[in-house]
Amino acid sequence: MEDDSYWSNIFRKETKQTKNIYTVLKHVPIFQDLNKKELKAIERILHRRTYKAGEAIFNENEPGFGMYIIESGKVYINAGKEQKLLAVLTEGDFFGEMALLLEIPRTASAISYEPSQILGFFQPDLFGLLETKPRTGNKVLKCLAQIIAKRLRQGTLENRELKLKLNDLEKNQNKKRVNRWTIR
């Protein structure tokens, strides 16, 4: 019997798409503690969207409602009036995760650099998961808390390093001022 290419392509594409989401999810740190069954539950509540090159996924100062996972493509994270590039994210990367916990304005913009498939995981999805599958929801929350804590610690260390450098610069500036006065 000859293979009906129309039907086989539909099923093959769907299988590839489902496999791709699962493959991406199992490498996202927020979902690292989940087993296959739990990852499938997450997969069912994700929202998939395609973004064109140059299209905003979200803009700085807009309220945040959830996080995004890059299934394919590239996303630039920019901030400020001059849209300073903060990060370039690619397949498997995620961003906006703090909005799962807090509905506060975004601190940066996320812009699709090229056509991109993005998976959205929103606060109501997480809260629904906590109600219907509390063990899975709590695993996600635990990983989310660990990620935010690591980033906070890293930010604190970087801030301390910058303050030390600033103090050194100020001391050097003060020494130069004193030297100018003593030479005169």
C-alpha positions in Angstrom: 0.0 0.0 0.0 1.3 3.4 -0.9 1.9 6.0 1.8 -0.6 8.9 1.6 1.9 11.8 1.9 -0.8 14.3 2.9 -1.8 12.3 6.0 1.6 11.1 6.9 3.0 14.7 6.8 0.2 15.9 9.2 1.0 13.2 11.7 4.7 13.5 11.3 4.6 17.3 11.8 2.4 17.0 14.9 4.7 14.4 16.4 7.8 16.5 15.7 6.1 19.6 17.2 5.1 17.7 20.4 8.5 16.1 20.7 10.2 19.5 20.2 8.1 21.1 23.0 8.9 18.2 25.3 12.6 18.4 24.4 12.7 22.2 25.1 10.8 21.9 28.4 13.0 19.2 29.9 16.0 21.6 29.5 14.3 24.6 31.1 15.5 24.9 34.6 12.1 25.8 36.1 10.9 22.4 34.9 14.0 20.4 35.7 12.5 18.5 38.6 9.5 17.3 36.6 9.1 13.8 35.3 7.7 13.0 31.9 4.1 12.9 33.0 4.4 16.2 34.7 6.2 17.8 31.7 3.3 16.6 29.5 0.8 18.3 31.9 2.9 21.6 31.5 3.0 21.1 27.8 -0.9 21.0 27.6 -1.2 24.4 29.3 1.4 26.3 27.4 0.4 28.9 24.8 2.3 28.8 21.5 2.8 31.9 19.3 4.9 32.8 16.3 6.5 36.2 16.3 7.8 38.0 13.3 11.3 39.5 13.2 11.1 42.9 15.0 7.8 42.1 16.8 7.6 42.9 20.5 6.8 40.0 22.7 6.4 42.6 25.5 7.5 46.1 26.1 9.3 47.7 29.0 6.9 49.1 31.7 4.0 47.0 30.5 2.4 44.8 33.2 3.9 41.3 33.3 1.6 38.2 33.4 4.0 35.3 32.7 7.1 33.9 31.3 8.2 32.9 27.9 10.3 30.0 26.5 12.0 30.1 23.2 11.1 27.0 21.2 13.0 28.3 18.1 14.4 31.7 17.0 16.2 34.5 18.7 15.0 37.2 21.1 16.7 40.5 22.1 16.2 41.8 25.6 16.5 45.7 25.6 16.0 48.4 28.2 15.8 52.1 28.5 15.0 54.9 26.0 18.0 54.0 24.0 17.0 50.3 24.0 20.4 49.1 25.3 20.9 45.4 24.5 21.0 43.4 27.7 20.8 39.9 26.4 20.5 37.7 23.3 18.4 34.6 24.0 17.9 31.5 21.7 16.3 28.1 21.7 15.6 26.8 25.1 16.2 30.1 26.9 13.4 31.6 29.0 12.6 35.1 30.3 10.0 37.1 32.2 9.7 34.5 34.9 9.3 37.0 37.8 5.9 37.8 36.3 4.7 34.4 37.4 4.8 35.7 40.9 4.4 39.5 40.6 2.2 41.5 38.3 4.6 44.4 38.1 5.8 46.4 35.1 8.4 44.8 33.0 11.9 46.1 33.5 12.9 45.5 29.8 11.5 44.8 26.4 11.6 41.5 24.6 11.8 41.7 20.8 11.9 38.9 18.4 15.1 39.3 16.3 14.0 36.7 13.7 10.9 34.6 13.2 10.5 32.8 16.5 8.2 30.2 18.1 7.6 31.2 21.7 5.8 29.3 24.4 4.0 31.3 27.0 3.4 30.1 30.6 1.3 32.6 32.5 0.4 33.3 36.1 -3.1 31.9 35.8 -1.6 28.7 34.3 0.7 28.3 37.3 -2.1 29.0 39.8 -4.3 26.5 38.0 -1.6 24.0 38.2 -1.2 24.6 41.9 -4.9 23.8 42.4 -5.2 20.8 40.1 -1.8 19.3 40.5 -0.3 20.7 43.7 2.8 18.5 43.7 3.7 19.5 40.2 3.0 23.2 40.9 5.1 23.2 44.0 8.0 21.6 42.1 7.8 24.5 39.6 7.6 27.1 42.4 10.6 25.6 44.2 12.7 25.7 41.0 11.4 29.2 40.3 12.4 30.4 43.8 15.9 28.8 43.4 16.4 30.6 40.0 15.3 33.9 41.4 17.5 33.5 44.5 20.6 32.7 42.4 20.0 35.7 40.2 19.5 37.9 43.2 22.7 36.6 44.7 24.6 37.2 41.4 23.1 40.7 41.2 24.2 41.4 44.8 27.7 40.2 44.1 27.9 42.3 40.9 26.5 45.4 42.7 29.1 45.0 45.5 31.9 44.7 42.9 30.7 47.8 41.1 30.5 49.7 44.4 34.1 48.8 45.3 35.3 50.0 41.8 33.3 53.2 42.3 34.9 53.8 45.7 38.3 53.2 44.2 37.6 55.7 41.4 36.4 58.3 44.0 39.5 57.8 46.1 41.7 58.3 43.0 39.8 61.4 42.1 40.2 62.8 45.6 44.0 62.0 45.6 44.3 63.9 42.3 42.5 66.9 43.7 44.7 66.9 46.8 47.8 66.6 44.7 46.7 69.6 42.5 46.3 71.7 45.6 49.6 70.7 47.2 51.6 71.4 43.9 50.2 74.9 43.7 
